[in-house]
Amino acid sequence: MLRVGLTGGIGAGKSEVSRLLASYGAVIVDSDRIAREVVEPGTPGLAAVVAEFGEAVLTPEGALDRPRLGAVVFADPDRLAALNAIVHPLVRARSAELEAAAAPDAVVVHDVPLLAENGLAPLYDLVLVVDAGTETRLDRLVRLRGMTPDEARARMAAQATREDRLAVADMVIDNDGPVEALRSRVEKVWDELRERSARR
């Protein structure tokens, strides 16, 4: 089994790379998806978030109000750290379960947005970083996700710097260009990951 940590700054295109790798046969362990699962209604994770942040972070239906919680934590590093202290251990436990279920010769790609921020690079056989310039990322967040420029900059500022991410990279996929160029780059990376897995 080859354990790959996949990361990239918000707006860099990491989700698209993850989707392409899955289409080639990678086993994807998506930390964002798991982070949503562990705070669904009725979970101990949601109860812990409410205990920390109050019922104001719930929708009228009792689900987590993500935009409201996001407005709190992305404006205050201490509150973000408090949220991470609740969610991250739950995500790690679920990720380990999913990895354990993969085939012995699988390429298991852990899709981890905050890999660099949390010093997680040593947990993986190699780290794959999806990289794009600041202006490209800002444009995508505003144009494709509907954020205001200030919201987009705040989200970007809450993450590791581009330099910090590149410093932990074993492989880098440049995604400053169109999707067509990205596909060919990901295909080459997949071939190399399969070769590395076969040599283990």
BELBELKA-V519181 format. One record per residue. RES is the residue in one small letter. SS is DSSP state (2 for helix, 1 for strand, 0 for the rest). NEAR is the number of other C-alpha atoms within 8 Angstrom. Layout:
# BELBELKA-V519181
{{RES/SS/NEAR} {RES/SS/NEAR}}
This chain:
# BELBELKA-V519181
{{m/0/10} {l/1/12} {r/1/11} {v/1/13} {g/1/15} {l/1/16} {t/1/16} {g/1/12} {g/0/13} {i/0/11} {g/0/11} {a/0/14} {g/0/12} {k/2/14} {s/2/6} {e/2/7} {v/2/11} {s/2/12} {r/2/8} {l/2/10} {l/2/12} {a/2/10} {s/2/7} {y/2/7} {g/0/7} {a/0/11} {v/1/10} {i/1/10} {v/1/11} {d/1/9} {s/2/12} {d/2/9} {r/2/7} {i/2/11} {a/2/12} {r/2/8} {e/2/7} {v/0/13} {v/0/14} {e/0/11} {p/0/8} {g/0/6} {t/0/9} {p/2/8} {g/2/12} {l/2/13} {a/2/10} {a/2/9} {v/2/12} {v/2/11} {a/2/8} {e/2/7} {f/2/8} {g/0/8} {e/2/7} {a/2/6} {v/2/12} {l/1/11} {t/0/9} {p/0/5} {e/0/5} {g/0/7} {a/0/9} {l/1/12} {d/0/9} {r/2/7} {p/2/6} {r/2/8} {l/2/10} {g/2/8} {a/2/8} {v/2/9} {v/2/12} {f/0/12} {a/0/7} {d/0/8} {p/2/9} {d/2/7} {r/2/10} {l/2/10} {a/2/8} {a/2/9} {l/2/10} {n/2/8} {a/2/8} {i/2/11} {v/2/12} {h/2/9} {p/2/8} {l/2/11} {v/2/12} {r/2/8} {a/2/8} {r/2/9} {s/2/11} {a/2/8} {e/2/8} {l/2/9} {e/2/9} {a/2/6} {a/0/6} {a/0/9} {a/0/6} {p/0/5} {d/0/8} {a/0/11} {v/1/14} {v/1/14} {v/1/13} {h/1/12} {d/1/14} {v/0/11} {p/0/11} {l/0/9} {l/0/12} {a/0/12} {e/0/8} {n/0/6} {g/0/7} {l/0/9} {a/2/11} {p/2/6} {l/2/5} {y/0/10} {d/0/9} {l/1/11} {v/1/14} {l/1/13} {v/1/14} {v/1/16} {d/1/14} {a/0/12} {g/0/8} {t/2/6} {e/2/6} {t/2/11} {r/2/12} {l/2/12} {d/2/9} {r/2/10} {l/2/13} {v/2/12} {r/2/8} {l/2/7} {r/2/7} {g/0/7} {m/0/10} {t/0/7} {p/2/8} {d/2/7} {e/2/8} {a/2/12} {r/2/9} {a/2/10} {r/2/10} {m/2/9} {a/2/8} {a/0/8} {q/0/9} {a/0/11} {t/0/7} {r/2/8} {e/2/6} {d/2/9} {r/2/13} {l/2/9} {a/2/6} {v/0/9} {a/0/11} {d/0/8} {m/1/8} {v/1/10} {i/1/11} {d/1/9} {n/0/12} {d/0/9} {g/0/7} {p/0/7} {v/2/6} {e/2/6} {a/2/9} {l/2/13} {r/2/9} {s/2/8} {r/2/9} {v/2/12} {e/2/9} {k/2/8} {v/2/8} {w/2/10} {d/2/8} {e/2/8} {l/2/10} {r/2/9} {e/2/8} {r/2/9} {s/2/12} {a/2/7} {r/2/5} {r/0/6}}
